[in-house]
Amino acid sequence: MRTTLDLDPDILQVAKEIAAKERCSAGAVLSKLARAGYQARSSDAAAVDGAELRNGVLMLPKRGELVTLNHVQKLMDEEGI
């Protein structure tokens, strides 16, 4: 499929260099990299066994208690942070 994309010059240059080494088009390289990134993200989400992944951070399971600033500060004091 043909489309127009606005890429940063450094990204386009890297894609062209990889394409030259692999003897394919820059579009094929970018498609391959995008697909690999998407699949990695999908497998990361699947690898956490149903735990929620929010903004790339694994959310801890709910424990039925409210975590307050005092609770965090106490833990930080105990850990010497």
Order of alpha helices (4+ residues) and beta strands (2+ residues): alpha-alpha-beta-beta-alpha
